[in-house]
Amino acid sequence: MPSRVCRLRGLPFSVTKEDICKFFSSYTTDDVYICRRDGRATGEAYVVFCDATQASSAKDARNKDCIGKRYIEIFEATEDDLAAVKRVLEDPLMQGFVVRLQGLGYTATVKDVVQFLEGVQLAPAADAIVLTTTADGRAAGLCYVELADAAAQSLAMSRHRELMGARYIEVLHSTREEKLQAQQAELD
């Protein structure tokens, strides 16, 4: 059965919903969902048209046209694809207040992370900090930290490129879903 959902790939990272609606101004769109990872656009989005005919027509007519200097690939997507994206984008439980710290020394401990984030309120969970390892069990140099609220996340983000020992640490937006995936990988 034809779908009224299309997936766009190759979008400029600065694209807005308005830019995408303007791109499809000849068609009736119901909604636009810009995919994000670490708080940044991924270059993909899902567009919901008023019906499957509009979606098919838009895909055929606008595939490989440009937004800015980027040509856009358009694919048919399913309602299930859209539901998975919406779950991550709209569900505050899946978003949470999480940051990813990259560039940790391979000997970094939970205590080192707590010290680096001194003054930042962590979530009241035993697993608020998840240090990751490679497939062979060595430290991967990154961790996920779940924070108490948006203010704590903002404060943690302000530590971007500060030093932990002699290493610059990148502090990036993340989601609870990514933290849970990292925890699951540690268990596997």
Contacts in CASP RR format, 6 or more apart in sequence:
PFRMAT RR
TARGET T0000
AUTHOR 0000-0000-0000
METHOD contacts of the structure
MODEL  1
MPSRVCRLRGLPFSVTKEDICKFFSSYTTDDVYICRRDGRATGEAYVVFC
DATQASSAKDARNKDCIGKRYIEIFEATEDDLAAVKRVLEDPLMQGFVVR
LQGLGYTATVKDVVQFLEGVQLAPAADAIVLTTTADGRAAGLCYVELADA
AAQSLAMSRHRELMGARYIEVLHSTREEKLQAQQAELD
1 52 0 8 1.000
2 52 0 8 1.000
2 53 0 8 1.000
2 55 0 8 1.000
2 56 0 8 1.000
2 76 0 8 1.000
3 52 0 8 1.000
3 55 0 8 1.000
3 76 0 8 1.000
3 77 0 8 1.000
3 78 0 8 1.000
3 79 0 8 1.000
4 30 0 8 1.000
4 48 0 8 1.000
4 49 0 8 1.000
4 50 0 8 1.000
4 51 0 8 1.000
4 52 0 8 1.000
4 54 0 8 1.000
4 55 0 8 1.000
5 46 0 8 1.000
5 47 0 8 1.000
5 48 0 8 1.000
5 49 0 8 1.000
5 55 0 8 1.000
5 76 0 8 1.000
5 77 0 8 1.000
5 78 0 8 1.000
5 79 0 8 1.000
5 81 0 8 1.000
5 82 0 8 1.000
6 46 0 8 1.000
6 47 0 8 1.000
6 49 0 8 1.000
6 55 0 8 1.000
6 58 0 8 1.000
6 59 0 8 1.000
6 74 0 8 1.000
6 75 0 8 1.000
6 76 0 8 1.000
6 77 0 8 1.000
7 44 0 8 1.000
7 45 0 8 1.000
7 46 0 8 1.000
7 74 0 8 1.000
7 75 0 8 1.000
7 76 0 8 1.000
7 77 0 8 1.000
7 81 0 8 1.000
8 20 0 8 1.000
8 43 0 8 1.000
8 44 0 8 1.000
8 45 0 8 1.000
8 46 0 8 1.000
8 47 0 8 1.000
8 72 0 8 1.000
8 73 0 8 1.000
8 74 0 8 1.000
8 75 0 8 1.000
9 43 0 8 1.000
9 44 0 8 1.000
9 72 0 8 1.000
9 73 0 8 1.000
9 74 0 8 1.000
9 75 0 8 1.000
10 43 0 8 1.000
10 44 0 8 1.000
10 70 0 8 1.000
10 71 0 8 1.000
10 72 0 8 1.000
10 73 0 8 1.000
11 20 0 8 1.000
11 34 0 8 1.000
11 41 0 8 1.000
11 43 0 8 1.000
11 44 0 8 1.000
11 45 0 8 1.000
11 67 0 8 1.000
11 70 0 8 1.000
11 72 0 8 1.000
12 19 0 8 1.000
12 43 0 8 1.000
12 67 0 8 1.000
12 68 0 8 1.000
12 69 0 8 1.000
12 70 0 8 1.000
13 40 0 8 1.000
13 41 0 8 1.000
13 43 0 8 1.000
14 41 0 8 1.000
15 34 0 8 1.000
15 41 0 8 1.000
15 43 0 8 1.000
15 45 0 8 1.000
15 67 0 8 1.000
16 34 0 8 1.000
17 32 0 8 1.000
17 34 0 8 1.000
19 67 0 8 1.000
20 29 0 8 1.000
20 32 0 8 1.000
20 34 0 8 1.000
20 45 0 8 1.000
20 47 0 8 1.000
20 67 0 8 1.000
21 29 0 8 1.000
21 32 0 8 1.000
23 62 0 8 1.000
23 65 0 8 1.000
23 67 0 8 1.000
23 72 0 8 1.000
24 47 0 8 1.000
24 49 0 8 1.000
24 58 0 8 1.000
24 62 0 8 1.000
26 58 0 8 1.000
26 61 0 8 1.000
27 49 0 8 1.000
27 50 0 8 1.000
27 54 0 8 1.000
27 57 0 8 1.000
27 58 0 8 1.000
28 49 0 8 1.000
28 50 0 8 1.000
28 54 0 8 1.000
29 47 0 8 1.000
29 48 0 8 1.000
29 49 0 8 1.000
29 50 0 8 1.000
30 48 0 8 1.000
30 49 0 8 1.000
30 50 0 8 1.000
31 47 0 8 1.000
31 48 0 8 1.000
32 45 0 8 1.000
32 46 0 8 1.000
32 47 0 8 1.000
32 48 0 8 1.000
33 45 0 8 1.000
33 46 0 8 1.000
33 47 0 8 1.000
33 48 0 8 1.000
33 82 0 8 1.000
33 85 0 8 1.000
33 86 0 8 1.000
33 89 0 8 1.000
34 41 0 8 1.000
34 43 0 8 1.000
34 44 0 8 1.000
34 45 0 8 1.000
35 41 0 8 1.000
35 42 0 8 1.000
35 43 0 8 1.000
35 44 0 8 1.000
35 45 0 8 1.000
35 46 0 8 1.000
35 85 0 8 1.000
35 89 0 8 1.000
36 42 0 8 1.000
36 89 0 8 1.000
37 178 0 8 1.000
38 100 0 8 1.000
38 172 0 8 1.000
38 173 0 8 1.000
38 174 0 8 1.000
39 172 0 8 1.000
39 173 0 8 1.000
39 174 0 8 1.000
40 173 0 8 1.000
46 77 0 8 1.000
46 81 0 8 1.000
46 82 0 8 1.000
46 85 0 8 1.000
47 55 0 8 1.000
47 58 0 8 1.000
48 82 0 8 1.000
49 55 0 8 1.000
49 58 0 8 1.000
55 76 0 8 1.000
56 76 0 8 1.000
58 74 0 8 1.000
59 74 0 8 1.000
59 75 0 8 1.000
59 76 0 8 1.000
62 72 0 8 1.000
62 74 0 8 1.000
63 72 0 8 1.000
63 73 0 8 1.000
63 74 0 8 1.000
64 71 0 8 1.000
64 72 0 8 1.000
64 73 0 8 1.000
65 71 0 8 1.000
65 72 0 8 1.000
66 72 0 8 1.000
87 94 0 8 1.000
88 94 0 8 1.000
88 95 0 8 1.000
88 175 0 8 1.000
88 177 0 8 1.000
89 95 0 8 1.000
93 176 0 8 1.000
94 175 0 8 1.000
94 176 0 8 1.000
94 177 0 8 1.000
95 175 0 8 1.000
95 176 0 8 1.000
95 177 0 8 1.000
96 146 0 8 1.000
96 175 0 8 1.000
96 176 0 8 1.000
97 123 0 8 1.000
97 146 0 8 1.000
97 147 0 8 1.000
97 148 0 8 1.000
97 149 0 8 1.000
97 150 0 8 1.000
97 152 0 8 1.000
97 153 0 8 1.000
98 144 0 8 1.000
98 145 0 8 1.000
98 146 0 8 1.000
98 147 0 8 1.000
98 153 0 8 1.000
98 173 0 8 1.000
98 174 0 8 1.000
98 175 0 8 1.000
98 176 0 8 1.000
98 178 0 8 1.000
98 179 0 8 1.000
99 144 0 8 1.000
99 145 0 8 1.000
99 147 0 8 1.000
99 153 0 8 1.000
99 156 0 8 1.000
99 157 0 8 1.000
99 171 0 8 1.000
99 172 0 8 1.000
99 173 0 8 1.000
99 174 0 8 1.000
100 142 0 8 1.000
100 143 0 8 1.000
100 144 0 8 1.000
100 145 0 8 1.000
100 171 0 8 1.000
100 172 0 8 1.000
100 173 0 8 1.000
100 174 0 8 1.000
100 178 0 8 1.000
101 113 0 8 1.000
101 116 0 8 1.000
101 142 0 8 1.000
101 143 0 8 1.000
101 144 0 8 1.000
101 145 0 8 1.000
101 169 0 8 1.000
101 170 0 8 1.000
101 171 0 8 1.000
101 172 0 8 1.000
102 141 0 8 1.000
102 142 0 8 1.000
102 169 0 8 1.000
102 170 0 8 1.000
102 172 0 8 1.000
103 141 0 8 1.000
103 142 0 8 1.000
103 167 0 8 1.000
103 168 0 8 1.000
103 169 0 8 1.000
103 170 0 8 1.000
104 112 0 8 1.000
104 113 0 8 1.000
104 131 0 8 1.000
104 139 0 8 1.000
104 141 0 8 1.000
104 142 0 8 1.000
104 143 0 8 1.000
104 164 0 8 1.000
104 167 0 8 1.000
104 169 0 8 1.000
105 139 0 8 1.000
105 141 0 8 1.000
105 164 0 8 1.000
105 167 0 8 1.000
106 138 0 8 1.000
106 139 0 8 1.000
106 141 0 8 1.000
107 139 0 8 1.000
108 131 0 8 1.000
108 139 0 8 1.000
108 141 0 8 1.000
108 143 0 8 1.000
108 164 0 8 1.000
109 131 0 8 1.000
110 129 0 8 1.000
110 131 0 8 1.000
112 164 0 8 1.000
113 129 0 8 1.000
113 131 0 8 1.000
113 143 0 8 1.000
113 145 0 8 1.000
113 164 0 8 1.000
114 122 0 8 1.000
114 129 0 8 1.000
115 164 0 8 1.000
116 159 0 8 1.000
116 162 0 8 1.000
116 164 0 8 1.000
116 169 0 8 1.000
117 145 0 8 1.000
117 156 0 8 1.000
117 159 0 8 1.000
119 155 0 8 1.000
120 147 0 8 1.000
120 152 0 8 1.000
120 155 0 8 1.000
120 156 0 8 1.000
120 159 0 8 1.000
121 147 0 8 1.000
121 148 0 8 1.000
121 149 0 8 1.000
121 151 0 8 1.000
121 152 0 8 1.000
122 128 0 8 1.000
122 129 0 8 1.000
122 145 0 8 1.000
122 146 0 8 1.000
122 147 0 8 1.000
122 148 0 8 1.000
122 152 0 8 1.000
123 146 0 8 1.000
123 147 0 8 1.000
123 148 0 8 1.000
124 148 0 8 1.000
125 146 0 8 1.000
127 146 0 8 1.000
127 183 0 8 1.000
128 145 0 8 1.000
128 146 0 8 1.000
128 147 0 8 1.000
129 143 0 8 1.000
129 144 0 8 1.000
129 145 0 8 1.000
129 146 0 8 1.000
130 143 0 8 1.000
130 144 0 8 1.000
130 145 0 8 1.000
130 179 0 8 1.000
130 182 0 8 1.000
130 183 0 8 1.000
130 186 0 8 1.000
131 139 0 8 1.000
131 140 0 8 1.000
131 141 0 8 1.000
131 143 0 8 1.000
132 139 0 8 1.000
132 140 0 8 1.000
132 141 0 8 1.000
132 142 0 8 1.000
132 143 0 8 1.000
132 144 0 8 1.000
132 182 0 8 1.000
132 185 0 8 1.000
132 186 0 8 1.000
133 139 0 8 1.000
133 140 0 8 1.000
133 186 0 8 1.000
134 140 0 8 1.000
144 174 0 8 1.000
144 178 0 8 1.000
144 179 0 8 1.000
144 182 0 8 1.000
145 156 0 8 1.000
146 176 0 8 1.000
146 179 0 8 1.000
147 153 0 8 1.000
147 156 0 8 1.000
153 173 0 8 1.000
156 171 0 8 1.000
157 171 0 8 1.000
157 173 0 8 1.000
159 169 0 8 1.000
159 171 0 8 1.000
160 169 0 8 1.000
160 170 0 8 1.000
160 171 0 8 1.000
160 172 0 8 1.000
161 168 0 8 1.000
161 169 0 8 1.000
161 170 0 8 1.000
161 171 0 8 1.000
162 168 0 8 1.000
162 169 0 8 1.000
163 169 0 8 1.000
END
